[in-house]
Amino acid sequence: MPQAITIVGDGAMATVMGLLLDGQGHRVTLFGRDPDAIATLIQTRVNQRYLPGYRLPESLRFTADSARSFRDAQLIVSAIPTQYLRGLWRGLAPHVPAGVGIVSVSKGIEKDTLLRPTQIIADVLHDAGGDDPDGSPRPLATLSGPTIADELAKCLPATVAAAADDDGFARLLQDTFATHWFRVYTNDDLLGVELAGATKNCIALAAGMLDGLQAGINAKSALLSRGLAEITRLGVAMGASAQTFFGVTGVGDLATTCFSPTGRNRTCGEALGRGRKLDEVLAEIPGVVEGVPTAKAVVALAGKYRVEMPICSAIYRVLFEGLDPLDGIQQLMTREPKAETLG
């Protein structure tokens, strides 16, 4: 049954979610906070900065008016980079209708609070008095998996998971988003799915550095396997299921992010591996490289939960302490020999 759906954000993933949902016959409104950018989208019907080459249908509506954006909304999709979620949702909170579920497609961890996207949204709405009148929690979920925006815009086959504490809401999202080319599983491990989506970006930065150093496929494959082991260790220590990290939202998303030539995190890492400075690399990449701020959060979480994460720690030192990527690799390769473990 067609729904009125509001998408918060105007980046690549927000736009491609709009295309997908509009194609399913839903009434979709895309909200962006920059009036000039929204006016350009309305006039040109092309998101030239984030998703060039795809004309957006006339039925897909755009607005920069936060009060109007949620009018009649039956579902809200949050597609904002994690570090900007809190500020943007604070402004939107007074206009969010009670009881309407929110699904996040963001992948990151807030560097100051160490909260995941759905936790940030819940925190902001609670502080703004945006909980349901009867005191019940608002339905919150994440939609995550290997989702390269350009491939989704071409309707190439993709598989994701809708993860929520509320199984009924997860199944609703499954029905809402699924198409003949976009397969949606349900998952009850919201913590694990969001954590996997965030931490894999740190490993993707490392994979890009290997590419920049021309270290080879052997090294990159080893990095993926050991990177998966350490992000799984963190997830389990925090209460997530190890199984989640070996599914489509874990190793599936990790592999895509590390090997995709267009992925922002891998691309950033490659430039760093070639000797470029972080600030100038970030200035050239459109959109947000989520792995950079998330690396701070991951190292903080590793310390909090006493989890050894040598790859993520090395990435942190490259990003923020001036460690040369080549020296970082050499330090990882010369660590004390031990038996291989996966957790």
N, C-alpha and C positions, 0 to 999 in steps of 0.2 A: 504494500500500500504506500503510495507517495507520501512523503513527509516534508514539512517545512524545516529546512536545515540551515543553520548559520555557521559559516566557517570563519574563525578568527585568525587573520593573517593573510598576507598577499604574496608570500614567497613561492618557491617552486612546489613544495609539497601541498601548501594550501591550494594553489591553482590546480594541481593535478587531481586533488581530492574533489575540487569543484567540478572538474570535467567528468570524473568517474560518477559522482552522485547525480549530476545533471543528466548524464547518459542513462541513468536508471529511472529517470522520470521524476526525481525529487525536485522540490522548489528550493533552489539553493541561492543564498545570499552570502557574498564574501565581504567581510569587513576588513578594512585597512585603516590605520590611523593617520596616514599621510594623504590629505585631500588631493594634492597634486598628482600623486601616483595613482590614486583611484580614478581621478578624472581622465588620466591618460588611458587607463584600462577600459573605461567606458567608451572613449573615443576611438581607440585603435583595435579593441578586442584582442590584443596580444600582450602578454607579459614579457616585454622585450628584455628586461634585466634578468629575470630568473628562469623563464621557460620560453625562450624565443622559438619561433617557427611553428607555433600552434595557435590557430585562430579559435577564440573562445566564443561559444554559441551566444546568440542574443538572449536566450532564456536564462543565462547565468547573470545574476544581478550583483552589482557592486555598490558599496556605500562606505563613507567615512564617518557617518553619523551613528555614534554608539547607541543612542536612544532608539533609533529606528532599526538597527541591525538585528535585534532579537525579537522584533514584533512577530507574534504567532509562531515562534520557533518551537519545534518539538524535539530537536536534537541540536547540540552544539559541538563542533569540531574545533579543537584548539591546536593551531599549527604555528606556534610562535617559538623561536629559539629559547631554550630553557632559561638563560640568564636574563631575558627580558620579560619572562612570564609574569613575575610578581608586579612590576610596575604597570604593565598593560592591563592586567586583570583588576588591579585596584581601581582603575578608571572605569572599567566595564561593570564591576560588581553591582552598582545600584540598578543596572538595567537588565540583569539576568533574571529571567522568570523563575519562580520557585518550582522545584520538582523536575525541571528539565535536565536530562542527563548530559554529561560532558565527556567526550572521548578525546584524549590527547594523542597527537602523532609526533610530539617532541621527543628527542633522545638526548638526555643530559642529566646532570646533577647540579643543583644550585651551589656555587662554590662557597658562599658564606654560611648557608644553613645546612648543607648536605642533604637537602630534600629533593625528592624525585618530582617530575612534573605534576602528577596528580596530587601529590601532597602539597605542592605550592598552591595549586588552584583551590584545594580544600581549605588551606590555611587562610588565603585571602578572602574567600567567600564567607568563611566563618567569622572572621574579624569584621566584615562588612555587614554582618547580620543576614547573609544570603542563604542560610540553611533553610530546609523545608519548615513550614510553620508548625508541623506536628512533631518536630524534633528528629525525624528520621534523617539519615545521611543522604545527601544527593548522590545519585548514581554517577560513578566515575570509572573510567576505563582507559586503557591505552590500546592503540592499534599499531602493531610493530612487526617488523620483519625485513627481509631484503627488498627494499623499495627504491630503486633508482627512478627519479621523477621522469626523466626523459623516456625510459622504457615504459613506464605506466601511461604516459601520454600517447604512446604508440599502441597501447592495449596489448603489450606483450605479456605472456603468462607470468604471474607472480603469486606468491603465497605468503600470507601474514597470519597473525593471531590477534584476536580480540581478547584482552586479558582484563578481568574485573573480579572484585570480591563478590559481586552480585551475578550469579550465573544467568539469571533472566536478562539482565542488561547485556551481558556478553552475547547471548543468543540473538537479542534484538539487533545488535551491531552486525553479527554474522549475516542476518537476513538483509540488513540495509545495504551493506557494502558488497556482498558477493555477486560476482558476475560469472560468465562462462570463461573468463580469462583471469579473474581475480578471486582466488580461493581463500576463504577465511576460516581458520580454526578457532575454537574457543579455548581459553586457558584460565585456570583459577589462581595462577601464581602471578599476581600483579606486581609484587615486589621483584621477583626474578626477571620478568619480562622487561620491566623498565630499567632494571640494573644492567641487564645484558645489553640493551640498546645503547646505554650510556657508555659503559666501559669498553665496548668494542671500538669506539672511536679513538681511545687512547692507543689500542693495539694497531689501529689503522695508521696512526701517525708514525709508529715504529716501522710498519711495513713500507710506508712511503720513504722513510729514511734509508731503508735497505735498497729500495729502487734507486734513490739518488746516489747512493754509494756503489751501485752496480754489484751488490753482494751476491746476486743470483737467486734462483728459484729454491734451491736447497735451503738456504738460510731463511727465506721468506716462509716456506712451509713449516720449518721448525719453529719460527716465531709464532705462527698461527696456533700451532698445537700447544706450545708452552704458554702463550698468551691466554688461550682458552682455559688452561689449567689454573692460572692464577686468578682470572676473573670469576671462575667457578668457586674457588676457595673463598673469595670475598662474599659471593652470593650466599653460600651455605652458612658462613659465619654470621650473616645478617638475618638468616631465617628463610632464605629462598630454597627452592628445590634444585638439586644438581641436574635433574633431568631437563629443566628448562634451558640450561646452557648448551645442551646437546641437541636442541630442537631447532626449528626454523627461525625463532627469534634470537637464538644464541649463535651457534656455529654457522647457521645459514646466513644470518646478517653479517657476522664477522667476516666470512669469506668474501661476500659481495663487496663490503666496504674496503677490504684490503687489496682486492684485485681490480676493482673498477677504475678505469683510467680517468673518469670524470668526478670521482668522489672527492669532496673538499678536504677531508682529513688526510687521505692518502696523498693527495696533491700537495698539501702543505708540508707533509713530512718529506716528500721527495725534494722539494725546494730546499728544505733545511739540510737534507743529506748532501746537496750540491754546494753547501756552504753559504747559503743566503741567510739573511737576518729575519727573525720572526716578524718584526713589525712591518717590514716592507712586503713580506709574503702575504700577511693578513690583509694589507691594504689593497692588494691586487685581486684577491679572491672574492667574487660576489657572494654575498650571504655570510653566514656565521660558521666558523670552523669550531664546532661544538667540543671537539676533543681537547682543545687548548684549555679553556676554563675547567672542563670536567677533570682534566688531569690533576688539578689542584685538589678537587673534591675527592677523587679516588685515593690519592696519597693520604689525605686526612682520614678517610674511612679505613684505609689499611692500618693506620696507626691506632685508630679508635678500637678496631676489632682484632688487633694484633695478628694481622695476616701478612705473610711475606709476599710481596708483589715486585720482584726485581725489574721486570720489564717496564711496568708503569712508573716505578721509581726512577729508572734511567731516563724515561721520556720527560718526567718532571724536571730532572736536572738539566736536560738539554734545553727545554723550553725556558726555564726560569733561573738557572744557575750558571749558564754559559758552558756546560759540558759539550765538548765536540762529539757529534754523532758517532764518528769512528771510534773514539775512545770509549763511548758508551757500549758499543758492540763488543769491543775487546774485553771490557770488564765483565760483560755477561758471559762471554765465552770462556773466561778464565776463572769463573766461580768454582768453589770446591766441588769436586765430582760427587755425585750421589745417585741413588736409584731413581728411575723415573716414576713419578706419581701423578695422578690426574686430579687430585683434590688436595 
